[in-house]
Each structure stands twice: as C-alpha cells, then as structure tokens.
Amino acid sequence: MPLSKYDVIVVGAGIVGLTSAYHMKLENPDLKILVVDRAPAFAQGNTAKSAAGFRDLFSSDENFKLSSSTISQYRSIQESGKFDLGMNFVGYMFLMGPNDPRKNLLMELSDRTKIEFIDRDELASYPYLSLNPTGESAGIMNLPSIETAAIGKNCGIIEPELIAQFYYDECVRIGVEFSFSTEVSSFRLQPVNPIDFPGEPFLWQDKTLRTIETNRGDLTADIFIAATDTWTTSLLDPTGIDSHIRPKKRQIFQTGGNEVEKVLFGWERNSDGVLPFTIVPSRGVYIRPAPRYRSLWLGVADDYNRDFSFTENPEAERSFYDYNLSQIITSYFPSLIEQKVTGMWAGYYSYNTVDKTPYIFRDLNIIVATGTSGSGILKGDAIGRVVSALYSGKETARLHGGQEIKVDSLGVHNRSAASENLVL
C-alpha cells in the first residue's frame, strides 16, 4: 500500500504520466511523487495501442517544438547504447496526387526540417507501387493518381513499450513511487477552510482537491496531475473543470505474408531497406512498417461516421478493414491483395477538437495534460517538461536540445497554439 500523503500524485502511468513524473522529480529531487494507475503495470492504455510512429512534420510551431525536441531526446537515449527504444529512422512518406494541398505545406516545412521530394519518374521504379489506380473500384472511390512524394527524414518508427520502460525505470531509479491496480473513483473538491457543514463546499468557499478516493484507500497530495488521456473528461466532469478533449476510436490492422514482406523490405532509399511510414493520397490511410514483426500495420484517422462515443475496451472491426482500408491500400499496392490480417486492435485519440495541439493547464491545484490528438508518444518527453515547468511556476519550459516553449501557449486562457494541419 502507498502512503496516504504526497507532494504530487500523478494519475495515469502512460507516456505523459511517466514523463511528467520523471521531469518533475529531476527538477525537484525532494518531491514525494506517487504515480497511480488502475492497470497492473505502466503504459497499458492507449500508449500500448499506438501506431508508434514519430515525426516532426507539423504545421504549427508548438507541435514542431514538442515533436522535434522529443525526437532529439529519444535519439540521444538510443544512440547512448544504454537502452534500446526500437527507434528506426525509416522516414515518413506522403504520396501525393495532383493539386494535393499537402505539397505546398511540406515545401514550407522543408525550411526547418529535412524533407526529400521524389518525382513521379523515380517513384515508378519502385516495383510494388501503382501510380495510377485502375479498375472499377478505383473509379468508384475516386482515387487520385500519384504525382510526387515527400519523405520526412527525421521521422520513423519506435516501440512504445520500450519508451515507457525507459521512463519507468528512470522514475524508479530517482525515487518516484508507483501504485498499480489502483483505480481512482473520483476527483472530489473540498473547501479550503471547511466548516464541517453538510453540502459544502458552497459557492462562497474557496475549493481545492485534497484527496482522491481509490480502491486502495484515500490518497492525499498538494498537487494532482491528470495524465489520463481519454479518461480525463469523466474524471474531471464532477469538478466542473473542462478537459477540452473528446475521444475518437482508432483501429490498426496488422497484415503479414510473403507479399507483405516483399513490400516491407523492397525499399532501397534508406539504409534499412524498409518501406517508410507511408500515407497514401486518399483519406489519410497509412501503412506503418513493422520490420521487427515482418508485417505492415494499416490504419487511418477517420473522422466522419466515427462518433465521439467511448467504450472501456474498444475492439477493432474486421469489416472496417474489409470494406474501407483494404480496397484503398491494394489499389496503390496491388500485390497486397493476398495479404492476411494477423492481428488487430483499437484505442482512442484524445482529440483537442479545436487546434489538435496538447492542452497543458492548471485549474485549482490540478494540472491537466491531455489532448495529444494521437501524438502522445512522439511529443511525450516535451509534454513532461512543460508539465514540470507549469508545476514550478515557470513561464517557459526548456526542451531537449535547448528549444524553449511558453507554457501558456499550451494552456487555456492565454493559449496561442495555431491550428494543426497535419494530423494522422
């Protein structure tokens, strides 16, 4: 059993909770920090269900800083040789049709990160790619031809369980405590100066969160961190604090077989000979290479007809693969028509529906870190640093590599984050 009183209690042991605890403890070694999670181990929620790619291809300055600094941190860990994150710079490749608006955007982004542009003739040399989808189904789906491609070079794939393991081990090493299988039943506000009268806190009383109720007893802290992803809304609703996010179900389908391996290992433009993380020209459908498993993962951030309802244990829908993803993918990669679905899973994006950028703000003595909109892993280290800066009352957070970001730019009242145009 954990002790009952802490300086800081972090609710949620996904990537955001782990990095927040880690950076707060690094900056404030004397803090007594507890991380609680209802799962029996860390990173068992949406962190574990991620497509696990990383990229610094974002249109807003805030998202670029969060992602590029986090990639830099992960690279330094990987290249130190002390811990393997499964980090592989295979690139992100956007296949684009005629008049694709992403082309101009990516050309603008090439001023701040390395992007390689490939013309149609060069793409035609890749044997498994069809530049001109043909057939009745391609016409019905209105699939555009491929005219060009852009590959982000500071992008690739990574293993979420290994990143989480690194931060968990580091947290334990520096003295952060953990309590797993600990479910928080409520955030219940109490009066700062109680009068022991039924019904308080009343309107005229100042309020705070002193204690959270859990299945393992009540836990008390001075500050609480809600690093609870899509569960943030239900946790905060009783307090009246707006989480500013909504959940969107996302599905991934793992495919395998001989033809899959030919496509996966048939690319010659990177040192690993592995297909980049590839976004096809239609509907944002993507292919995530998984060389460790000799497979391809297929997914999409679908919007319309994908409601905001939330279920505790979402399941992938095989019919979604059969009638939505498969036809699009095989129109551009015809040899994959023989691919076999070898696994599938579903999770949620915690969508900031306004600007698709994380929300990190304080209300009363609760710090909320959510709204990662599907990019929690690839911005995880930077988010943890912003949470730590907010806890310490700093105006700016210093990110890995020396970049700085204003804490308020990711808050609510003085928010300055621009709307993000590249969400996958």
Secondary structure, DSSP 8 states (H G I E B T S, - for coil): ---SEEEEEEE--SHHHHHHHHHHHHH-TT--EEEE-SSSSSS-SGGGGS--EE----SSHHHHHHHHHHHHHHHHHHHTTS-----B---EEEEE-TT-HHHHHHHHHTTTS-EEEEEHHHHTTSTT--SS--SHHHHHTT-----EEEEESS-EE--HHHHHHHHHHHHHHHT-EEE-S--EEEE--EESS----TT-S-TTS-EE--EEEETTEEEEEEEEEE--GGGHHHHHGGGT-----EEEEEEEEEEESHHHHHHHT---SSTT----EEE-SSTT-EEEEEGGGTEEEEE----TT------SS----HHHIIIIIHHHHHHHSGGGGG-EEEEEEEEEEEE-TTTSS-EEEEETTEEEEE--TT-TGGGHHHHHHHHHHHHTT-SEEE-TTS-EEEGGGGSSTT------S---
